């Protein structure tokens, strides 16, 4: 898949959700002794899958 540069603007609510999601990923990786994910990879995942869909799935 080709890579593209993307610019996005997010509000404070979404920014907080992304930060919490990233912290959750870091905590899980640290507990398992895995590599800490890069924040840029988290943003790629969010853009690829769509944050609103991902966010609603985590809240269940």
N, C-alpha and C positions, 0 to 999 in steps of 0.2 A: 504494500500500500504506500503510495507516495506521501511524503510529509509536506504539510503546508503551515505557514505562519498564521496564527489566528489571534485576533484581539477581541477581548470580551470585556464587558462592563458588568459588574455584579453589585448588588446592594448589600447592606451590612448583614442582613439576615442570612443570605446565601453564603456570604463570606464566613460567618460564624459556623454555619453548618459544614462548610468545606474544611475549616480549621479543626472542628471536632472530629470529622471523618478521618482526616490525616493523623491526628493524635491517636485515634483508635487503631489505625493501621500500624503506626510506629510502636504502640504498646504491645500489640499482638506479635509483631515481628521480634521485638526485644524479648518477650517471654519465651518465644520459640527458638531464640538464638539465630534468627535469620537476618539477612541484610535489611537495613532500614530503607524503605522506599523513598525515592526522590519525589519531591513535591511536583516537579514537572510531569512525572509519570502519573500522578494522581489527577492533575488537570487534564492530561490526555485521556485518561479513563473517563472522566466526567464528560468531556466533550464527545467522546466516542459513544457513550451510552445515554447521555442526557441526564443532567443532574436531577430534575424534578422526578423522573422515574426512579432513579437510584435512591433518592431521599425518601420517597414514599415507601419503598420496599424495606428500608432499614427500620422504619418506625413501627412495623408490625410486631 
